[in-house]
Amino acid sequence: MTRSDTIFALSSGRPPAGIAVVRVAGPNARSALEALAGSVGEPRRVRLVSLRDPNSGEALDRGLTVLFPAPASATGDDVAEFHLHGGRAVVADVLAALGRLDGLRLAEPGEFTRRAFANGVLDLAAVEGLADLIAADTTAQRRQALRQAEGALGGVVAGWRERLIGIAALAEAAIDFADADDVPDGLIGPARAAAAALLGDIEAVLAGARRGERVRGGLTVVIAGPPNAGKSSLLNALARREVAIVSATPGTTRDAIEVHLDLDGVAVTVIDTAGLRDGVDPVEAEGIKRALARMALADLVLWLEPAGAAAAEPPAVAAPVWRVGTKHDLDTGEAGAERDDGAERHRISVVSGAGLNRLVAELARVAVDLVGGEPALVTRARQAAALRAVAAALGEAVQRSDSAPELFAEDLRRAARGLGQVVGAVDVEDVLDAVFRQFCIGK
């Protein structure tokens, strides 16, 4: 893979489709457009043309073409686009014709976007936002990813970098004029105050990192409880399809089963787990071990207790635990209502459906509360880790004495490297490989 290659690929969905978009990027994009369309045309002006095979002269399609000259294009290279009828034969024959042209090759996954990054069109945080935008399943994910793809975090980081450069200039001046007794004290003091203010701003953004990761990955709700409490039945009811086997035999569920829901625009993963009990065979014991592990990482646990059964205490976990009484079609209690002693937050019956709407509505409300508000700037663990390293370096700088300007300056340099890692300016090759593998061919 080199930036001097000219690459091409289908950039729209798999045919058949109403319209198919084939993109070409690189130094030979103009010649490729001329070879199939007969001429290049005016830049950034869409033309209706007949496309022909350069070798045989056979008509391939009648469609739209447009040229975006470098550097003002999606990748920063010359980019040509062919908007075709989306039939399989049309797309296949146009791609084959492009493949026979000298200097052109099929793009690898994510290569168009990687060129945009290499040419400075997108920073790494924006690239990650673009990947999240393509993968977004819910409204909240779309909003957050679009903001990231438009450079929200990169813009904030650029502002922090400018402030850091100003602070570093004071530190370097203190070092250069160390022989003047009054200069270090007069420079390091304001520099330390500015570093402390910058640290506060970064920590404020980091405070929303968990919310950003929740939006991106979705909230995790674990259904837990003793065997035969109705866990799999509740999962099927929430999914509105049969995803888990329901049986009166204890220990039927051995492994976690996941269902992905969209609750008021928020992604929620609901997980059915093995019933918790003692004295089981090794396979079921492994299922219980996994259930406990899922509960430990959950954002919310639904602890199910069947009507008439003795109450059991759920394991201690960090997440909130809702006690849900199940199978209330079998008793005279009012489904959907809380018990007077507050031990049950919900009463439901999967058979009659009573209480389910109330449970789902409250789950949606909690999901919105956890991820609501302005979309977070930090949305990935990688970004959060880099910013925590920046915060740690600035924290050490703020604690430095006025007599150690060299160490203060080194702390600032470490902070600058950390900011560079957030947007992909330094030490990110392994990260780049991982990020761009997420993209499909043609993006």
C-alpha positions as MATLAB code, in Angstrom:
seq = 'MTRSDTIFALSSGRPPAGIAVVRVAGPNARSALEALAGSVGEPRRVRLVSLRDPNSGEALDRGLTVLFPAPASATGDDVAEFHLHGGRAVVADVLAALGRLDGLRLAEPGEFTRRAFANGVLDLAAVEGLADLIAADTTAQRRQALRQAEGALGGVVAGWRERLIGIAALAEAAIDFADADDVPDGLIGPARAAAAALLGDIEAVLAGARRGERVRGGLTVVIAGPPNAGKSSLLNALARREVAIVSATPGTTRDAIEVHLDLDGVAVTVIDTAGLRDGVDPVEAEGIKRALARMALADLVLWLEPAGAAAAEPPAVAAPVWRVGTKHDLDTGEAGAERDDGAERHRISVVSGAGLNRLVAELARVAVDLVGGEPALVTRARQAAALRAVAAALGEAVQRSDSAPELFAEDLRRAARGLGQVVGAVDVEDVLDAVFRQFCIGK';
ca = [
       0.000    0.000    0.000;
       1.522    3.326   -1.093;
       0.057    6.812   -1.386;
       1.316    7.064   -4.972;
      -1.036    4.292   -6.126;
      -4.375    5.069   -7.718;
      -7.077    3.018   -6.049;
     -10.699    2.287   -6.911;
     -13.643    0.478   -5.336;
     -17.403    0.347   -5.058;
     -18.172    2.878   -2.307;
     -21.910    2.297   -2.035;
     -23.871   -0.733   -0.858;
     -23.751   -4.164   -2.431;
     -25.759   -4.429   -5.678;
     -28.429   -4.643   -6.837;
     -29.363   -1.113   -5.835;
     -30.927    1.970   -7.363;
     -27.579    3.780   -7.593;
     -24.007    2.521   -7.253;
     -21.047    4.827   -6.596;
     -17.577    3.804   -7.743;
     -14.759    5.966   -6.406;
     -11.236    6.408   -7.818;
      -8.520    8.236   -5.850;
      -4.922    9.013   -6.710;
      -2.711   10.598   -9.392;
      -4.375    8.639  -12.245;
      -7.954    9.473  -11.274;
      -8.249   12.072  -14.060;
      -6.962    9.727  -16.729;
      -9.289    6.973  -15.520;
     -12.256    9.313  -15.790;
     -11.199   10.381  -19.265;
     -10.681    6.763  -20.342;
     -14.238    5.699  -19.488;
     -16.150    8.965  -20.004;
     -14.207   10.417  -22.950;
     -13.302   13.615  -21.092;
     -12.761   14.912  -17.582;
     -15.223   17.790  -17.512;
     -15.339   20.803  -15.219;
     -14.160   20.046  -11.653;
     -16.908   19.576   -9.080;
     -19.596   19.701  -11.743;
     -21.705   16.578  -12.251;
     -22.120   15.427  -15.861;
     -24.420   12.897  -17.506;
     -22.248   10.817  -19.842;
     -22.033    7.499  -21.630;
     -19.391    5.211  -20.130;
     -17.468    2.883  -22.439;
     -14.920    0.133  -22.035;
     -11.577    1.723  -23.044;
     -10.447   -1.504  -24.727;
     -13.497   -2.607  -26.706;
     -15.435    0.652  -26.920;
     -18.561   -1.172  -25.715;
     -21.112    0.966  -23.872;
     -21.185    0.040  -20.174;
     -23.762    2.440  -18.757;
     -25.142    5.946  -18.917;
     -24.481    7.691  -15.607;
     -23.067   10.663  -13.757;
     -19.395   11.513  -13.267;
     -17.626   14.166  -11.225;
     -13.998   15.081  -10.503;
     -12.762   16.490   -7.179;
      -9.207   17.816   -7.681;
      -6.656   17.610   -4.868;
      -6.372   18.791   -2.181;
     -10.063   19.691   -1.712;
     -11.430   16.157   -1.889;
     -12.521   13.398    0.469;
      -9.011   11.908    0.545;
      -6.845   14.923   -0.298;
      -5.942   13.256   -3.643;
      -7.588   13.702   -7.028;
     -10.884   11.817   -6.695;
     -13.214   10.759   -9.520;
     -16.669    9.298   -8.920;
     -18.905    7.276  -11.210;
     -22.599    7.224  -10.252;
     -24.021    4.197  -12.018;
     -27.178    2.154  -12.252;
     -26.801   -0.313   -9.409;
     -27.109   -3.621  -11.232;
     -24.545   -6.320  -10.608;
     -23.417   -6.528  -14.235;
     -23.021   -2.746  -14.571;
     -20.914   -2.500  -11.426;
     -18.836   -5.569  -12.248;
     -18.049   -4.424  -15.791;
     -17.114   -0.872  -14.744;
     -14.825   -2.222  -12.011;
     -13.275   -4.650  -14.504;
     -12.640   -1.830  -16.986;
     -10.952    0.262  -14.292;
      -8.848   -2.729  -13.251;
      -7.454   -3.052  -16.776;
      -6.123    0.530  -16.775;
      -2.429    1.013  -16.082;
      -1.618    2.259  -12.595;
      -4.961    1.396  -11.002;
      -5.653   -1.260   -8.378;
      -8.541   -2.272   -6.137;
      -8.546   -0.453   -2.793;
      -7.959   -2.286    0.464;
     -10.386   -1.953    3.401;
     -10.316    1.568    4.801;
      -7.722    2.782    2.314;
      -9.681    5.838    1.159;
     -10.084    6.982    4.760;
      -6.463    6.181    5.572;
      -5.394    8.470    2.744;
      -7.621   11.189    4.153;
      -5.783   10.792    7.456;
      -2.340   10.730    5.811;
      -3.160   13.871    3.817;
      -4.412   15.762    6.868;
      -8.069   15.811    5.824;
      -9.077   13.892    8.980;
      -7.342   13.403   12.311;
      -7.448   10.041   14.050;
     -10.303   11.002   16.378;
     -12.374   12.049   13.357;
     -11.513    8.766   11.615;
     -12.756    6.866   14.654;
     -15.899    8.975   14.607;
     -16.439    8.104   10.955;
     -16.109    4.392   11.751;
     -18.628    4.805   14.558;
     -20.981    6.716   12.268;
     -20.986    3.873    9.757;
     -21.667    1.387   12.556;
     -24.269    3.515   14.376;
     -27.507    1.665   15.129;
     -29.278    4.262   17.272;
     -29.973    7.988   17.240;
     -27.672    8.635   20.206;
     -24.827    6.770   18.508;
     -25.378    8.711   15.285;
     -25.339   12.084   17.029;
     -22.177   11.341   18.967;
     -20.345    9.791   16.016;
     -21.268   12.626   13.656;
     -19.918   15.196   16.084;
     -16.687   13.220   16.381;
     -16.392   12.732   12.611;
     -16.764   16.489   12.138;
     -13.654   17.022   14.278;
     -15.105   18.030   17.654;
     -12.417   16.350   19.761;
      -9.652   17.257   17.319;
     -10.638   20.923   17.522;
     -10.567   20.905   21.316;
      -7.209   19.112   21.342;
      -5.803   21.689   18.914;
      -6.825   24.448   21.327;
      -5.204   22.607   24.219;
      -2.041   22.175   22.181;
      -1.826   25.927   21.510;
      -2.194   26.621   25.214;
       0.463   24.021   25.994;
       2.864   25.641   23.522;
       2.424   28.960   25.307;
       3.092   27.340   28.684;
       6.161   25.560   27.293;
       7.483   28.878   25.944;
       7.448   30.294   29.480;
       9.288   27.223   30.757;
      11.936   27.419   28.037;
      12.450   31.116   28.748;
      12.968   30.284   32.419;
      15.655   27.775   31.414;
      17.345   30.134   28.935;
      17.482   32.952   31.474;
      18.278   30.828   34.524;
      21.278   33.067   35.360;
      18.988   35.999   36.019;
      17.844   35.502   39.595;
      14.427   37.068   39.157;
      13.407   35.440   35.868;
      12.610   31.808   36.812;
      10.288   32.791   39.650;
       8.563   35.282   37.397;
       7.958   32.773   34.602;
       7.389   29.408   36.226;
       4.678   30.736   38.506;
       2.363   31.892   35.659;
       3.264   28.760   33.668;
       2.267   26.538   36.575;
      -1.050   28.374   36.948;
      -1.756   28.003   33.227;
      -0.881   24.293   33.392;
      -3.261   23.851   36.314;
      -6.069   25.548   34.360;
      -5.395   23.324   31.340;
      -5.380   20.261   33.585;
      -8.783   21.228   34.951;
     -10.246   21.530   31.439;
      -8.876   18.131   30.408;
     -10.198   16.466   33.561;
     -13.636   17.971   32.898;
     -13.695   16.377   29.439;
     -12.428   13.072   30.836;
     -15.337   13.057   33.271;
     -17.664   12.406   30.327;
     -15.575    9.578   28.868;
     -17.628    6.819   30.474;
     -20.808    8.337   29.064;
     -19.241    8.492   25.597;
     -18.196    4.840   25.749;
     -21.682    3.883   26.930;
     -23.266    5.595   23.928;
     -20.827    4.003   21.514;
     -20.923    0.471   22.914;
     -24.406    0.548   24.393;
     -25.570    0.030   27.953;
     -25.346   -3.475   29.393;
     -28.325   -4.864   31.306;
     -27.843   -8.319   32.837;
     -30.808  -10.533   33.705;
     -29.847  -12.689   36.695;
     -31.444  -14.763   39.420;
     -31.969  -18.338   40.584;
     -32.865  -21.154   38.142;
     -36.385  -21.095   36.702;
     -36.934  -17.450   37.668;
     -38.084  -16.595   34.137;
     -34.854  -15.041   32.880;
     -34.941  -16.576   29.383;
     -38.671  -15.874   29.094;
     -38.067  -12.202   29.890;
     -35.243  -12.036   27.344;
     -37.530  -13.479   24.657;
     -40.265  -11.023   25.611;
     -37.909   -8.045   25.363;
     -36.521   -9.288   22.037;
     -40.024  -10.148   20.772;
     -38.665  -13.390   19.353;
     -37.409  -16.760   20.561;
     -33.698  -16.243   21.180;
     -33.299  -18.354   24.319;
     -34.511  -21.867   25.147;
     -37.185  -21.840   27.855;
     -37.440  -24.996   29.955;
     -38.589  -25.985   33.439;
     -35.352  -27.957   33.816;
     -32.918  -26.042   36.061;
     -29.594  -25.199   34.426;
     -30.926  -25.042   30.838;
     -29.087  -21.751   30.228;
     -25.366  -22.464   30.468;
     -23.866  -19.473   28.648;
     -24.753  -15.798   28.291;
     -27.193  -14.934   25.495;
     -27.299  -11.355   24.219;
     -30.052   -9.294   22.604;
     -29.478   -5.781   21.260;
     -32.290   -3.272   21.706;
     -32.918    0.351   20.759;
     -34.645    2.071   23.689;
     -35.592    5.665   22.842;
     -32.543    6.010   20.601;
     -30.093    4.427   23.053;
     -28.369    1.095   22.348;
     -28.940   -1.439   25.119;
     -27.537   -4.971   25.279;
     -29.654   -7.287   27.434;
     -27.890  -10.465   28.588;
     -29.561  -13.643   29.840;
     -27.324  -15.583   32.231;
     -27.203  -18.973   33.931;
     -29.280  -19.423   37.081;
     -27.247  -18.994   40.264;
     -27.242  -21.983   42.611;
     -24.859  -24.279   44.494;
     -23.888  -27.908   43.925;
     -23.880  -28.092   40.118;
     -21.863  -29.956   37.495;
     -18.662  -28.401   36.093;
     -20.325  -27.113   32.894;
     -23.120  -25.340   34.732;
     -20.581  -24.045   37.264;
     -18.685  -22.410   34.421;
     -21.929  -20.803   33.251;
     -22.522  -19.417   36.745;
     -18.960  -18.081   36.834;
     -19.594  -16.256   33.556;
     -22.905  -14.930   34.857;
     -21.177  -13.392   37.863;
     -18.520  -11.886   35.593;
     -21.196  -10.285   33.395;
     -22.962   -8.893   36.451;
     -19.716   -7.316   37.647;
     -19.401   -5.349   34.388;
     -23.070   -4.451   33.935;
     -24.580   -0.982   33.964;
     -27.761   -2.441   35.485;
     -28.786   -5.848   36.880;
     -32.349   -7.167   36.793;
     -32.598   -9.670   39.658;
     -35.570  -11.953   38.995;
     -37.562  -13.638   41.752;
     -40.545  -15.863   40.854;
     -43.831  -15.361   42.674;
     -44.168  -17.533   45.758;
     -40.488  -18.410   45.954;
     -38.310  -17.551   48.913;
     -36.435  -14.296   48.351;
     -32.741  -14.676   47.551;
     -30.160  -11.972   47.946;
     -28.351  -11.004   44.720;
     -24.548  -10.977   44.717;
     -22.941   -7.665   45.606;
     -22.128   -5.744   42.423;
     -21.201   -2.158   41.615;
     -24.169   -1.629   39.290;
     -27.697   -0.787   40.480;
     -29.852   -3.891   41.051;
     -33.586   -3.891   40.318;
     -35.543   -6.681   41.986;
     -38.172   -7.945   39.553;
     -40.932  -10.281   40.651;
     -41.846  -12.697   37.848;
     -44.629  -15.162   37.027;
     -47.297  -13.007   38.621;
     -49.944  -14.569   36.420;
     -49.708  -17.400   38.969;
     -50.748  -15.303   41.993;
     -53.205  -12.535   42.802;
     -50.663   -9.754   43.152;
     -50.992   -6.730   40.920;
     -48.402   -6.959   38.130;
     -46.544   -3.758   37.435;
     -46.868   -2.399   40.973;
     -44.131   -2.124   43.553;
     -44.509   -4.195   46.692;
     -45.312   -2.265   49.872;
     -42.010   -3.182   51.487;
     -40.091   -1.959   48.439;
     -38.313   -5.276   47.969;
     -39.553   -5.526   44.378;
     -39.197   -2.662   41.974;
     -41.370   -4.386   39.352;
     -43.887   -7.212   39.106;
     -44.291   -8.779   35.691;
     -45.913  -11.658   33.886;
     -44.407  -12.732   30.586;
     -47.454  -14.918   29.924;
     -50.016  -12.115   30.203;
     -47.635   -9.275   29.385;
     -48.629   -7.405   32.524;
     -45.927   -5.078   33.858;
     -43.662   -5.479   30.840;
     -44.461   -2.092   29.281;
     -43.722   -0.361   32.571;
     -40.428   -2.234   32.911;
     -39.347   -1.341   29.357;
     -40.382    2.299   29.829;
     -38.287    2.614   32.971;
     -35.335    0.900   31.313;
     -35.578    3.432   28.475;
     -35.753    6.335   30.922;
     -32.659    5.153   32.790;
     -30.796    4.573   29.500;
     -31.536    8.108   28.342;
     -30.517    9.539   31.732;
     -27.178    7.697   31.632;
     -26.195    8.882   28.154;
     -28.310   12.005   27.734;
     -27.200   15.585   27.254;
     -24.525   16.963   24.952;
     -22.628   14.192   23.109;
     -19.372   13.354   24.869;
     -16.058   14.425   23.353;
     -14.185   11.294   24.448;
     -15.823    8.170   23.048;
     -13.129    5.474   23.041;
     -10.919    3.876   25.667;
      -7.857    4.746   23.551;
      -8.682    8.443   23.627;
      -9.365    8.360   27.362;
      -6.072    6.559   28.079;
      -4.079    9.118   26.082;
      -5.777   12.037   27.834;
      -5.196   10.458   31.252;
      -1.487   10.313   30.405;
      -1.654   14.008   29.473;
      -3.404   14.787   32.753;
      -0.806   12.811   34.716;
       2.064   14.723   33.071;
       0.395   18.074   33.724;
      -0.330   17.034   37.302;
       3.366   16.382   37.857;
       4.233   19.707   36.217;
       1.920   21.601   38.545;
       3.668   20.035   41.560;
       7.167   20.989   40.404;
       9.113   23.591   42.377;
      10.240   26.836   40.781;
      13.837   25.624   41.018;
      13.324   22.760   38.550;
      12.299   24.408   35.240;
      13.992   21.649   33.199;
      11.799   18.971   34.790;
       8.748   21.206   34.392;
       9.519   21.543   30.664;
       9.940   17.768   30.311;
       6.524   17.229   31.902;
       5.063   19.578   29.319;
       6.763   17.691   26.487;
       5.220   14.445   27.757;
       1.819   16.115   27.829;
       2.296   17.324   24.254;
       3.143   13.797   23.085;
      -0.018   12.535   24.749;
      -2.136   15.119   22.939;
      -0.484   14.031   19.698;
      -1.562   10.460   20.340;
      -5.209   11.500   20.741;
      -5.388   12.841   17.181;
      -2.829   10.464   15.669;
       0.103   12.829   15.303;
       2.654   10.519   16.980;
       3.226    6.827   17.771;
      -0.011    5.454   16.350;
       0.920    2.935   13.635;
      -0.479   -0.056   15.520;
      -3.596    1.927   16.354;
      -4.021    2.928   12.717;
      -3.886   -0.676   11.550;
      -6.563   -1.645   14.068;
      -8.820    1.312   13.241;
      -8.751    1.007    9.467;
      -9.399   -2.729    9.545;
     -12.898   -1.826   10.776;
     -13.762   -0.158    7.466;
     -15.134   -1.925    4.420;
     -13.556   -1.775    0.979;
     -14.596    1.476   -0.679;
     -14.456    3.611    2.459;
];
